């Protein structure tokens, strides 16, 4: 059974935050987020006539990509992601984190490659100025722990 709070959140993200219209393409990018929110977003996008596209990512997997990244690799991934971003009208990013320090041991030079060839062209130069977008943090036990709160207390 779908949590009504998740359904309502999907309605707000689709109807208010992105104002998705019929025929518009929506990229839903979920990093360490539960399937329930992604499913709710797909359903709500379809309900308003949108065309949802989904990417599921994991910080553990991203860490492995970044740790030994090469310039060629980051350029290729950035070009691929940019190609896709240019073809959508709206973007919803759901960011969870099972371990807030997951990327802490990625060398800074490798993170700079990511930022230069992937983050900047895709998100800063394309998504932000050219799409209707919203990004939100999904509450996780890791975030509750950082806030020195119980998981339930943090979610409220």
C-alpha positions, -999 to +999 in steps of 0.1 A: +000+000+000+013+034-010+020+059+018-004+088+012+024+112+021+045+099-008+016+102-032+010+138-021+047+146-024+047+133-060+017+154-067+034+185-054+067+178-073+049+172-106+021+197-103+037+226-085+075+223-085+079+213-122+044+221-135+047+192-158+024+194-188+010+167-212+036+156-237+066+169-217+094+146-210+105+142-173+138+128-161+135+113-126+170+107-112+169+089-078+201+083-059+197+060-029+160+067-028+133+041-022+113+027-051+080+040-036+088+077-044+100+069-079+069+048-086+047+076-073+064+101-095+060+079-126+023+075-119+018+112-113+037+122-144+016+098-165-016+110-149-009+146-162+002+132-196+039+135-191+065+111-204+087+099-175+122+086-179+140+071-148+176+067-137+184+049-105+219+056-090+238+046-059+264+066-041+284+034-036+285+028-073+292+064-081+321+063-056+336+034-076+332+054-109+349+085-094+377+068-074+398+058-105+381+081-130+400+093-161+394+125-180+382+104-210+357+085-189+342+116-172+340+134-206+322+104-221+297+101-192+292+139-192+285+139-229+260+110-225+243+126-196+242+160-214+226+144-245+198+130-223+193+162-203+190+183-235+160+161-245+139+165-214+117+194-203+117+187-166+140+171-140+133+157-106+162+147-085+157+126-053+189+124-032+191+099-004+223+088+013+228+056+033+263+068+043+268+106+042+306+100+040+304+076+010+325+098-013+349+110+014+378+089+002+375+099-035+406+119-043+399+155-049+415+154-083+390+128-093+361+148-080+374+178-100+372+157-131+336+148-122+327+184-115+344+197-147+331+172-172+299+159-158+284+181-131+290+215-147+279+208-183+249+187-174+235+203-143+249+238-140+250+247-177+220+227-190+195+216-163+194+247-142+189+273-170+170+251-195+146+228-176+119+229-151+136+212-121+135+204-085+160+184-063+152+172-028+169+153-001+152+120+009+154+115+047+175+085+057+187+070+089+222+084+080+208+119+080+190+114+112+222+101+128+241+132+116+213+154+131+215+134+164+179+124+161+159+092+159+149+081+124+112+087+132+118+121+148+139+131+118+112+121+093+086+142+110 
